[in-house]
Amino acid sequence: MSVITAIGLVPHGIGVGTAQLIANDRYVHYGDLIAREPESPLDLESLACRAAGCSGRIAAIEAIWDGDTVCDWFVRLLAITSDPAEETQMATVYWSTAKRYLRRTSMRATL
């Protein structure tokens, strides 16, 4: 999105809104040919492995709501370390991913 923002800031150029429409048209036209970020793993083992890779002692795990016009709402799962004071992104959970994951886990729980 930073490229779109940069395009929108060009003097006498197009605005950010128009740049977003252009990006959307490209997604519609090219469909699955556009490389997307792979979905983050949500299983406990994968998240624990990512947390173990943090450079300091983990003081907290934060879940932050975020969203944009392309991806809709999502949650960023962050590991917050105290020494050194950093935040490490462990996962991005999109609405569609959360629905699929919760559906699978609830089905296993009822079996």
N, CA, C and O atoms as a GROMACS GRO file, in nm:
protein
  444
    1MET      N    1   0.082  -0.120   0.000
    1MET     CA    2   0.000   0.000   0.000
    1MET      C    3   0.086   0.125   0.000
    1MET      O    4   0.039   0.232  -0.038
    2SER      N    5   0.213   0.115   0.042
    2SER     CA    6   0.299   0.233   0.045
    2SER      C    7   0.323   0.288  -0.095
    2SER      O    8   0.338   0.409  -0.112
    3VAL      N    9   0.327   0.201  -0.196
    3VAL     CA   10   0.344   0.247  -0.334
    3VAL      C   11   0.222   0.328  -0.375
    3VAL      O   12   0.236   0.432  -0.438
    4ILE      N   13   0.104   0.280  -0.339
    4ILE     CA   14  -0.019   0.353  -0.373
    4ILE      C   15  -0.020   0.488  -0.304
    4ILE      O   16  -0.057   0.588  -0.364
    5THR      N   17   0.020   0.489  -0.178
    5THR     CA   18   0.024   0.617  -0.106
    5THR      C   19   0.123   0.711  -0.171
    5THR      O   20   0.096   0.830  -0.186
    6ALA      N   21   0.239   0.659  -0.211
    6ALA     CA   22   0.339   0.743  -0.277
    6ALA      C   23   0.285   0.796  -0.409
    6ALA      O   24   0.308   0.912  -0.443
    7ILE      N   25   0.214   0.712  -0.484
    7ILE     CA   26   0.155   0.758  -0.611
    7ILE      C   27   0.054   0.869  -0.583
    7ILE      O   28   0.048   0.968  -0.656
    8GLY      N   29  -0.025   0.851  -0.478
    8GLY     CA   30  -0.128   0.950  -0.444
    8GLY      C   31  -0.071   1.082  -0.400
    8GLY      O   32  -0.140   1.184  -0.402
    9LEU      N   33   0.056   1.084  -0.358
    9LEU     CA   34   0.117   1.207  -0.309
    9LEU      C   35   0.193   1.284  -0.416
    9LEU      O   36   0.250   1.389  -0.389
   10VAL      N   37   0.194   1.231  -0.538
   10VAL     CA   38   0.262   1.300  -0.648
   10VAL      C   39   0.188   1.430  -0.677
   10VAL      O   40   0.067   1.428  -0.701
   11PRO      N   41   0.258   1.545  -0.677
   11PRO     CA   42   0.190   1.671  -0.708
   11PRO      C   43   0.127   1.666  -0.847
   11PRO      O   44   0.189   1.618  -0.942
   12HIS      N   45   0.007   1.715  -0.857
   12HIS     CA   46  -0.068   1.720  -0.983
   12HIS      C   47  -0.095   1.581  -1.040
   12HIS      O   48  -0.125   1.567  -1.159
   13GLY      N   49  -0.083   1.479  -0.957
   13GLY     CA   50  -0.110   1.342  -1.002
   13GLY      C   51  -0.247   1.296  -0.954
   13GLY      O   52  -0.333   1.377  -0.921
   14ILE      N   53  -0.263   1.168  -0.949
   14ILE     CA   54  -0.390   1.112  -0.904
   14ILE      C   55  -0.392   1.110  -0.751
   14ILE      O   56  -0.287   1.116  -0.687
   15GLY      N   57  -0.509   1.102  -0.694
   15GLY     CA   58  -0.523   1.096  -0.550
   15GLY      C   59  -0.514   0.953  -0.498
   15GLY      O   60  -0.513   0.858  -0.576
   16VAL      N   61  -0.509   0.939  -0.367
   16VAL     CA   62  -0.499   0.807  -0.305
   16VAL      C   63  -0.622   0.723  -0.339
   16VAL      O   64  -0.610   0.604  -0.366
   17GLY      N   65  -0.740   0.783  -0.337
   17GLY     CA   66  -0.863   0.710  -0.370
   17GLY      C   67  -0.857   0.650  -0.509
   17GLY      O   68  -0.893   0.533  -0.528
   18THR      N   69  -0.813   0.727  -0.607
   18THR     CA   70  -0.800   0.677  -0.745
   18THR      C   71  -0.695   0.568  -0.753
   18THR      O   72  -0.713   0.469  -0.824
   19ALA      N   73  -0.584   0.584  -0.680
   19ALA     CA   74  -0.479   0.483  -0.679
   19ALA      C   75  -0.532   0.351  -0.623
   19ALA      O   76  -0.498   0.244  -0.673
   20GLN      N   77  -0.616   0.358  -0.519
   20GLN     CA   78  -0.675   0.237  -0.463
   20GLN      C   79  -0.768   0.170  -0.563
   20GLN      O   80  -0.772   0.048  -0.571
   21LEU      N   81  -0.844   0.248  -0.638
   21LEU     CA   82  -0.931   0.192  -0.741
   21LEU      C   83  -0.849   0.123  -0.850
   21LEU      O   84  -0.888   0.017  -0.899
   22ILE      N   85  -0.737   0.181  -0.887
   22ILE     CA   86  -0.649   0.120  -0.987
   22ILE      C   87  -0.596  -0.013  -0.935
   22ILE      O   88  -0.596  -0.112  -1.008
   23ALA      N   89  -0.551  -0.016  -0.808
   23ALA     CA   90  -0.500  -0.140  -0.749
   23ALA      C   91  -0.610  -0.246  -0.745
   23ALA      O   92  -0.584  -0.363  -0.775
   24ASN      N   93  -0.731  -0.208  -0.709
   24ASN     CA   94  -0.842  -0.302  -0.706
   24ASN      C   95  -0.870  -0.357  -0.846
   24ASN      O   96  -0.892  -0.477  -0.860
   25ASP      N   97  -0.869  -0.272  -0.948
   25ASP     CA   98  -0.891  -0.318  -1.085
   25ASP      C   99  -0.785  -0.421  -1.126
   25ASP      O  100  -0.815  -0.517  -1.197
   26ARG      N  101  -0.661  -0.399  -1.082
   26ARG     CA  102  -0.554  -0.493  -1.114
   26ARG      C  103  -0.580  -0.628  -1.046
   26ARG      O  104  -0.561  -0.733  -1.108
   27TYR      N  105  -0.625  -0.626  -0.920
   27TYR     CA  106  -0.659  -0.751  -0.851
   27TYR      C  107  -0.771  -0.825  -0.923
   27TYR      O  108  -0.765  -0.946  -0.941
   28VAL      N  109  -0.874  -0.751  -0.965
   28VAL     CA  110  -0.987  -0.812  -1.036
   28VAL      C  111  -0.940  -0.871  -1.168
   28VAL      O  112  -0.977  -0.983  -1.203
   29HIS      N  113  -0.858  -0.795  -1.243
   29HIS     CA  114  -0.813  -0.840  -1.375
   29HIS      C  115  -0.718  -0.960  -1.364
   29HIS      O  116  -0.736  -1.058  -1.436
   30TYR      N  117  -0.617  -0.952  -1.277
   30TYR     CA  118  -0.514  -1.056  -1.271
   30TYR      C  119  -0.548  -1.171  -1.176
   30TYR      O  120  -0.488  -1.278  -1.185
   31GLY      N  121  -0.644  -1.150  -1.087
   31GLY     CA  122  -0.691  -1.258  -1.000
   31GLY      C  123  -0.581  -1.331  -0.926
   31GLY      O  124  -0.503  -1.270  -0.853
   32ASP      N  125  -0.576  -1.462  -0.946
   32ASP     CA  126  -0.482  -1.547  -0.872
   32ASP      C  127  -0.337  -1.533  -0.917
   32ASP      O  128  -0.249  -1.594  -0.856
   33LEU      N  129  -0.310  -1.456  -1.021
   33LEU     CA  130  -0.172  -1.438  -1.066
   33LEU      C  131  -0.094  -1.343  -0.974
   33LEU      O  132   0.029  -1.339  -0.980
   34ILE      N  133  -0.164  -1.268  -0.890
   34ILE     CA  134  -0.099  -1.174  -0.799
   34ILE      C  135  -0.053  -1.251  -0.677
   34ILE      O  136  -0.131  -1.320  -0.612
   35ALA      N  137   0.076  -1.238  -0.645
   35ALA     CA  138   0.132  -1.306  -0.528
   35ALA      C  139   0.078  -1.242  -0.402
   35ALA      O  140   0.082  -1.120  -0.385
   36ARG      N  141   0.027  -1.325  -0.315
   36ARG     CA  142  -0.026  -1.278  -0.188
   36ARG      C  143   0.056  -1.338  -0.075
   36ARG      O  144   0.123  -1.440  -0.093
   37GLU      N  145   0.050  -1.275   0.041
   37GLU     CA  146   0.116  -1.328   0.158
   37GLU      C  147   0.048  -1.458   0.198
   37GLU      O  148  -0.075  -1.465   0.198
   38PRO      N  149   0.126  -1.561   0.233
   38PRO     CA  150   0.061  -1.683   0.280
   38PRO      C  151  -0.009  -1.659   0.414
   38PRO      O  152   0.032  -1.572   0.491
   39GLU      N  153  -0.113  -1.736   0.441
   39GLU     CA  154  -0.184  -1.719   0.568
   39GLU      C  155  -0.094  -1.761   0.682
   39GLU      O  156  -0.017  -1.856   0.670
   40SER      N  157  -0.104  -1.691   0.793
   40SER     CA  158  -0.027  -1.723   0.912
   40SER      C  159  -0.080  -1.850   0.977
   40SER      O  160  -0.201  -1.873   0.977
   41PRO      N  161   0.010  -1.933   1.031
   41PRO     CA  162  -0.037  -2.051   1.104
   41PRO      C  163  -0.103  -2.009   1.234
   41PRO      O  164  -0.060  -1.912   1.297
   42LEU      N  165  -0.206  -2.081   1.274
   42LEU     CA  166  -0.278  -2.048   1.397
   42LEU      C  167  -0.267  -2.157   1.503
   42LEU      O  168  -0.316  -2.140   1.615
   43ASP      N  169  -0.202  -2.268   1.469
   43ASP     CA  170  -0.192  -2.376   1.566
   43ASP      C  171  -0.090  -2.338   1.675
   43ASP      O  172   0.004  -2.263   1.651
   44LEU      N  173  -0.112  -2.392   1.793
   44LEU     CA  174  -0.032  -2.357   1.910
   44LEU      C  175   0.116  -2.388   1.890
   44LEU      O  176   0.202  -2.309   1.931
   45GLU      N  177   0.147  -2.501   1.828
   45GLU     CA  178   0.287  -2.539   1.808
   45GLU      C  179   0.361  -2.438   1.720
   45GLU      O  180   0.474  -2.399   1.752
   46SER      N  181   0.300  -2.394   1.610
   46SER     CA  182   0.363  -2.297   1.520
   46SER      C  183   0.381  -2.162   1.587
   46SER      O  184   0.486  -2.099   1.573
   47LEU      N  185   0.279  -2.117   1.661
   47LEU     CA  186   0.290  -1.989   1.731
   47LEU      C  187   0.395  -1.994   1.841
   47LEU      O  188   0.467  -1.897   1.862
   48ALA      N  189   0.405  -2.108   1.912
   48ALA     CA  190   0.507  -2.123   2.016
   48ALA      C  191   0.646  -2.120   1.955
   48ALA      O  192   0.739  -2.064   2.013
   49CYS      N  193   0.661  -2.181   1.837
   49CYS     CA  194   0.791  -2.180   1.767
   49CYS      C  195   0.829  -2.038   1.728
   49CYS      O  196   0.945  -1.999   1.743
   50ARG      N  197   0.733  -1.961   1.678
   50ARG     CA  198   0.761  -1.822   1.643
   50ARG      C  199   0.795  -1.739   1.767
   50ARG      O  200   0.885  -1.655   1.763
   51ALA      N  201   0.724  -1.764   1.876
   51ALA     CA  202   0.753  -1.692   2.001
   51ALA      C  203   0.892  -1.725   2.051
   51ALA      O  204   0.962  -1.638   2.103
   52ALA      N  205   0.934  -1.850   2.037
   52ALA     CA  206   1.067  -1.892   2.081
   52ALA      C  207   1.177  -1.821   2.003
   52ALA      O  208   1.290  -1.809   2.051
   53GLY      N  209   1.146  -1.774   1.882
   53GLY     CA  210   1.244  -1.703   1.801
   53GLY      C  211   1.261  -1.556   1.836
   53GLY      O  212   1.345  -1.489   1.777
   54CYS      N  213   1.184  -1.506   1.932
   54CYS     CA  214   1.196  -1.365   1.972
   54CYS      C  215   1.330  -1.343   2.042
   54CYS      O  216   1.383  -1.434   2.106
   55SER      N  217   1.384  -1.224   2.029
   55SER     CA  218   1.518  -1.195   2.079
   55SER      C  219   1.525  -1.170   2.230
   55SER      O  220   1.635  -1.166   2.284
   56GLY      N  221   1.415  -1.153   2.297
   56GLY     CA  222   1.418  -1.126   2.441
   56GLY      C  223   1.310  -1.203   2.514
   56GLY      O  224   1.239  -1.286   2.456
   57ARG      N  225   1.297  -1.175   2.644
   57ARG     CA  226   1.194  -1.239   2.725
   57ARG      C  227   1.059  -1.180   2.688
   57ARG      O  228   1.043  -1.058   2.686
   58ILE      N  229   0.962  -1.266   2.660
   58ILE     CA  230   0.828  -1.219   2.620
   58ILE      C  231   0.753  -1.173   2.744
   58ILE      O  232   0.733  -1.249   2.839
   59ALA      N  233   0.711  -1.047   2.742
   59ALA     CA  234   0.636  -0.990   2.854
   59ALA      C  235   0.485  -0.997   2.830
   59ALA      O  236   0.407  -1.002   2.925
   60ALA      N  237   0.444  -0.999   2.703
   60ALA     CA  238   0.301  -1.000   2.672
   60ALA      C  239   0.279  -1.046   2.529
   60ALA      O  240   0.367  -1.037   2.444
   61ILE      N  241   0.158  -1.095   2.505
   61ILE     CA  242   0.111  -1.123   2.369
   61ILE      C  243  -0.008  -1.030   2.347
   61ILE      O  244  -0.102  -1.030   2.426
   62GLU      N  245  -0.004  -0.953   2.241
   62GLU     CA  246  -0.112  -0.857   2.212
   62GLU      C  247  -0.184  -0.897   2.084
   62GLU      O  248  -0.122  -0.946   1.989
   63ALA      N  249  -0.313  -0.876   2.082
   63ALA     CA  250  -0.394  -0.895   1.963
   63ALA      C  251  -0.454  -0.759   1.929
   63ALA      O  252  -0.530  -0.703   2.008
   64ILE      N  253  -0.418  -0.705   1.813
   64ILE     CA  254  -0.458  -0.570   1.775
   64ILE      C  255  -0.546  -0.576   1.650
   64ILE      O  256  -0.504  -0.629   1.546
   65TRP      N  257  -0.668  -0.522   1.661
   65TRP     CA  258  -0.758  -0.512   1.546
   65TRP      C  259  -0.702  -0.411   1.448
   65TRP      O  260  -0.650  -0.306   1.488
   66ASP      N  261  -0.711  -0.442   1.321
   66ASP     CA  262  -0.667  -0.350   1.217
   66ASP      C  263  -0.754  -0.377   1.095
   66ASP      O  264  -0.838  -0.467   1.098
   67GLY      N  265  -0.736  -0.302   0.991
   67GLY     CA  266  -0.813  -0.324   0.870
   67GLY      C  267  -0.773  -0.229   0.761
   67GLY      O  268  -0.710  -0.126   0.786
   68ASP      N  269  -0.811  -0.264   0.639
   68ASP     CA  270  -0.788  -0.175   0.526
   68ASP      C  271  -0.893  -0.203   0.419
   68ASP      O  272  -0.976  -0.292   0.434
   69THR      N  273  -0.888  -0.126   0.313
   69THR     CA  274  -0.990  -0.136   0.208
   69THR      C  275  -0.973  -0.259   0.121
   69THR      O  276  -1.067  -0.299   0.052
   70VAL      N  277  -0.855  -0.320   0.120
   70VAL     CA  278  -0.830  -0.436   0.036
   70VAL      C  279  -0.860  -0.566   0.110
   70VAL      O  280  -0.928  -0.654   0.058
   71CYS      N  281  -0.809  -0.578   0.233
   71CYS     CA  282  -0.816  -0.705   0.307
   71CYS      C  283  -0.930  -0.713   0.406
   71CYS      O  284  -0.956  -0.821   0.459
   72ASP      N  285  -0.999  -0.604   0.433
   72ASP     CA  286  -1.105  -0.601   0.532
   72ASP      C  287  -1.042  -0.606   0.672
   72ASP      O  288  -0.927  -0.566   0.690
   73TRP      N  289  -1.116  -0.653   0.771
   73TRP     CA  290  -1.068  -0.654   0.909
   73TRP      C  291  -0.977  -0.773   0.934
   73TRP      O  292  -0.996  -0.881   0.878
   74PHE      N  293  -0.876  -0.750   1.019
   74PHE     CA  294  -0.787  -0.858   1.059
   74PHE      C  295  -0.729  -0.826   1.196
   74PHE      O  296  -0.741  -0.713   1.244
   75VAL      N  297  -0.666  -0.925   1.257
   75VAL     CA  298  -0.603  -0.910   1.388
   75VAL      C  299  -0.455  -0.938   1.371
   75VAL      O  300  -0.416  -1.038   1.310
   76ARG      N  301  -0.373  -0.850   1.425
   76ARG     CA  302  -0.227  -0.871   1.428
   76ARG      C  303  -0.192  -0.925   1.566
   76ARG      O  304  -0.221  -0.862   1.668
   77LEU      N  305  -0.128  -1.042   1.570
   77LEU     CA  306  -0.085  -1.103   1.695
   77LEU      C  307   0.062  -1.072   1.714
   77LEU      O  308   0.146  -1.111   1.633
   78LEU      N  309   0.094  -0.999   1.823
   78LEU     CA  310   0.230  -0.952   1.848
   78LEU      C  311   0.286  -1.010   1.977
   78LEU      O  312   0.214  -1.024   2.077
   79ALA      N  313   0.414  -1.044   1.975
   79ALA     CA  314   0.486  -1.080   2.097
   79ALA      C  315   0.564  -0.956   2.140
   79ALA      O  316   0.642  -0.901   2.063
   80ILE      N  317   0.542  -0.912   2.263
   80ILE     CA  318   0.609  -0.794   2.317
   80ILE      C  319   0.719  -0.842   2.412
   80ILE      O  320   0.691  -0.911   2.510
   81THR      N  321   0.843  -0.805   2.382
   81THR     CA  322   0.955  -0.844   2.469
   81THR      C  323   0.998  -0.726   2.555
   81THR      O  324   0.982  -0.610   2.518
   82SER      N  325   1.053  -0.760   2.674
   82SER     CA  326   1.092  -0.654   2.767
   82SER      C  327   1.239  -0.616   2.754
   82SER      O  328   1.274  -0.500   2.775
   83ASP      N  329   1.325  -0.711   2.722
   83ASP     CA  330   1.468  -0.679   2.713
   83ASP      C  331   1.529  -0.759   2.601
   83ASP      O  332   1.562  -0.876   2.622
   84PRO      N  333   1.547  -0.705   2.484
   84PRO     CA  334   1.522  -0.566   2.445
   84PRO      C  335   1.372  -0.540   2.424
   84PRO      O  336   1.295  -0.632   2.395
   85ALA      N  337   1.334  -0.416   2.440
   85ALA     CA  338   1.194  -0.375   2.423
   85ALA      C  339   1.161  -0.372   2.274
   85ALA      O  340   1.197  -0.278   2.202
   86GLU      N  341   1.092  -0.477   2.228
   86GLU     CA  342   1.055  -0.489   2.087
   86GLU      C  343   0.918  -0.551   2.076
   86GLU      O  344   0.864  -0.606   2.172
   87GLU      N  345   0.862  -0.542   1.956
   87GLU     CA  346   0.741  -0.618   1.926
   87GLU      C  347   0.768  -0.697   1.798
   87GLU      O  348   0.823  -0.645   1.701
   88THR      N  349   0.729  -0.823   1.801
   88THR     CA  350   0.750  -0.913   1.688
   88THR      C  351   0.615  -0.963   1.641
   88THR      O  352   0.537  -1.016   1.720
   89GLN      N  353   0.587  -0.945   1.514
   89GLN     CA  354   0.460  -0.994   1.460
   89GLN      C  355   0.467  -1.145   1.447
   89GLN      O  356   0.556  -1.200   1.381
   90MET      N  357   0.372  -1.213   1.512
   90MET     CA  358   0.369  -1.359   1.508
   90MET      C  359   0.269  -1.411   1.405
   90MET      O  360   0.291  -1.516   1.345
   91ALA      N  361   0.161  -1.337   1.384
   91ALA     CA  362   0.059  -1.383   1.290
   91ALA      C  363  -0.031  -1.267   1.252
   91ALA      O  364  -0.048  -1.172   1.328
   92THR      N  365  -0.089  -1.277   1.134
   92THR     CA  366  -0.197  -1.188   1.091
   92THR      C  367  -0.316  -1.278   1.064
   92THR      O  368  -0.309  -1.367   0.979
   93VAL      N  369  -0.424  -1.255   1.135
   93VAL     CA  370  -0.541  -1.341   1.124
   93VAL      C  371  -0.652  -1.264   1.054
   93VAL      O  372  -0.712  -1.172   1.110
   94TYR      N  373  -0.679  -1.303   0.930
   94TYR     CA  374  -0.784  -1.239   0.853
   94TYR      C  375  -0.919  -1.300   0.890
   94TYR      O  376  -0.925  -1.412   0.939
   95TRP      N  377  -1.024  -1.225   0.868
   95TRP     CA  378  -1.160  -1.268   0.904
   95TRP      C  379  -1.191  -1.405   0.844
   95TRP      O  380  -1.240  -1.494   0.914
   96SER      N  381  -1.163  -1.423   0.717
   96SER     CA  382  -1.194  -1.550   0.650
   96SER      C  383  -1.114  -1.665   0.710
   96SER      O  384  -1.166  -1.776   0.726
   97THR      N  385  -0.989  -1.640   0.743
   97THR     CA  386  -0.905  -1.743   0.805
   97THR      C  387  -0.959  -1.781   0.942
   97THR      O  388  -0.965  -1.899   0.976
   98ALA      N  389  -0.997  -1.681   1.020
   98ALA     CA  390  -1.049  -1.706   1.155
   98ALA      C  391  -1.176  -1.790   1.148
   98ALA      O  392  -1.194  -1.882   1.228
   99LYS      N  393  -1.264  -1.758   1.054
   99LYS     CA  394  -1.389  -1.835   1.041
   99LYS      C  395  -1.359  -1.982   1.010
   99LYS      O  396  -1.417  -2.071   1.071
  100ARG      N  397  -1.268  -2.007   0.914
  100ARG     CA  398  -1.233  -2.145   0.877
  100ARG      C  399  -1.170  -2.218   0.995
  100ARG      O  400  -1.205  -2.332   1.024
  101TYR      N  401  -1.076  -2.152   1.063
  101TYR     CA  402  -1.006  -2.214   1.175
  101TYR      C  403  -1.102  -2.244   1.289
  101TYR      O  404  -1.099  -2.354   1.346
  102LEU      N  405  -1.187  -2.149   1.324
  102LEU     CA  406  -1.282  -2.170   1.433
  102LEU      C  407  -1.383  -2.279   1.398
  102LEU      O  408  -1.424  -2.355   1.485
  103ARG      N  409  -1.423  -2.287   1.273
  103ARG     CA  410  -1.517  -2.390   1.229
  103ARG      C  411  -1.452  -2.528   1.245
  103ARG      O  412  -1.515  -2.622   1.293
  104ARG      N  413  -1.324  -2.540   1.204
  104ARG     CA  414  -1.254  -2.668   1.216
  104ARG      C  415  -1.237  -2.709   1.362
  104ARG      O  416  -1.262  -2.824   1.398
  105THR      N  417  -1.195  -2.614   1.448
  105THR     CA  418  -1.172  -2.648   1.588
  105THR      C  419  -1.302  -2.680   1.661
  105THR      O  420  -1.304  -2.766   1.748
  106SER      N  421  -1.411  -2.612   1.626
  106SER     CA  422  -1.539  -2.642   1.691
  106SER      C  423  -1.592  -2.777   1.645
  106SER      O  424  -1.658  -2.846   1.723
  107MET      N  425  -1.565  -2.816   1.520
  107MET     CA  426  -1.608  -2.946   1.472
  107MET      C  427  -1.531  -3.057   1.544
  107MET      O  428  -1.589  -3.161   1.577
  108ARG      N  429  -1.401  -3.036   1.568
  108ARG     CA  430  -1.321  -3.136   1.640
  108ARG      C  431  -1.368  -3.149   1.785
  108ARG      O  432  -1.368  -3.258   1.842
  109ALA      N  433  -1.408  -3.038   1.845
  109ALA     CA  434  -1.450  -3.038   1.984
  109ALA      C  435  -1.581  -3.117   2.002
  109ALA      O  436  -1.605  -3.175   2.108
  110THR      N  437  -1.665  -3.118   1.899
  110THR     CA  438  -1.794  -3.188   1.911
  110THR      C  439  -1.782  -3.337   1.883
  110THR      O  440  -1.873  -3.413   1.914
  111LEU      N  441  -1.670  -3.380   1.823
  111LEU     CA  442  -1.653  -3.522   1.791
  111LEU      C  443  -1.615  -3.604   1.910
  111LEU      O  444  -1.598  -3.725   1.898
   0.00000   0.00000   0.00000
